[in-house]
Amino acid sequence: MNSKMLQEAFMESVSKVNSAKQALAVDTMLKLYALYKIATNNQQHPSGEAPYISAFKANALFQAKHLNQQQAMQQYIDIVKKEMVT
């Protein structure tokens, strides 16, 4: 998949998650959060939320920090395809 196709598929997956009627598991949402942050090159640590929520988000980012943008996009797409019934 070329870079433009990957970007388009990623944005389509993001739209699916944002407009989903079904609830995803919390651990899946945390993975998607971290992958989104890496894919969009926005890896600032979470702040302004309850400390335990920020800690979970920071942990999810830490676990995915070895990925580059393209890998994060592809994993995000793969998780959405697997977890969301369309």
C-alpha positions as CSV (number, residue, x, y, z in Angstrom):
1,M,0.0,0.0,0.0
2,N,1.5,3.3,-1.0
3,S,1.7,6.3,1.4
4,K,-1.4,8.1,0.0
5,M,-3.5,5.0,0.1
6,L,-2.4,4.2,3.7
7,Q,-3.2,7.8,4.8
8,E,-6.7,7.5,3.2
9,A,-7.4,4.1,4.8
10,F,-6.2,5.5,8.1
11,M,-8.5,8.5,8.0
12,E,-11.4,6.3,7.0
13,S,-10.7,4.1,10.0
14,V,-10.5,7.1,12.3
15,S,-13.9,8.2,11.0
16,K,-15.4,4.8,11.7
17,V,-14.1,4.9,15.3
18,N,-15.4,8.5,15.8
19,S,-18.8,7.7,14.5
20,A,-19.2,4.2,16.0
21,K,-22.4,3.3,17.7
22,Q,-20.8,0.2,19.3
23,A,-18.5,0.5,22.3
24,L,-15.0,-0.9,21.9
25,A,-13.2,-2.5,24.8
26,V,-11.2,-0.1,26.9
27,D,-7.9,-1.8,26.1
28,T,-8.7,-1.5,22.4
29,M,-9.5,2.2,22.8
30,L,-6.2,2.8,24.6
31,K,-4.3,1.0,21.8
32,L,-6.1,3.1,19.2
33,Y,-5.4,6.2,21.2
34,A,-1.6,5.5,21.2
35,L,-1.5,4.5,17.5
36,Y,-3.4,7.6,16.5
37,K,-1.1,9.9,18.5
38,I,2.0,8.2,16.8
39,A,0.4,8.2,13.3
40,T,-0.5,11.9,13.6
41,N,2.9,12.7,15.1
42,N,1.2,14.2,18.3
43,Q,2.9,12.3,21.1
44,Q,2.5,14.9,23.8
45,H,1.7,13.3,27.1
46,P,-1.9,13.5,28.2
47,S,-2.8,16.1,30.8
48,G,-5.8,17.8,32.3
49,E,-7.7,14.5,33.0
50,A,-8.0,12.4,36.1
51,P,-4.5,11.1,37.0
52,Y,-5.3,7.5,36.4
53,I,-6.7,8.2,32.9
54,S,-3.5,10.1,32.0
55,A,-1.5,7.2,33.4
56,F,-3.3,4.6,31.2
57,K,-2.9,6.8,28.2
58,A,0.8,7.4,28.9
59,N,1.3,3.7,29.3
60,A,-0.3,3.0,26.0
61,L,2.0,5.5,24.3
62,F,5.0,3.9,26.0
63,Q,4.0,0.5,24.7
64,A,3.7,1.7,21.1
65,K,6.7,4.1,21.0
66,H,8.8,1.7,18.9
67,L,6.5,2.2,15.9
68,N,6.9,4.7,13.1
69,Q,4.0,6.6,11.6
70,Q,3.3,4.2,8.8
71,Q,3.4,1.2,11.2
72,A,1.1,3.0,13.6
73,M,-1.4,3.8,10.8
74,Q,-1.4,0.2,9.5
75,Q,-1.9,-1.3,13.0
76,Y,-4.8,1.2,13.6
77,I,-6.4,0.1,10.4
78,D,-5.9,-3.6,11.2
79,I,-7.5,-3.2,14.7
80,V,-10.5,-1.3,13.3
81,K,-11.1,-3.9,10.7
82,K,-10.8,-6.7,13.3
83,E,-12.8,-5.1,16.1
84,M,-15.6,-3.2,14.3
85,V,-18.5,-4.8,12.7
86,T,-19.6,-2.7,9.7
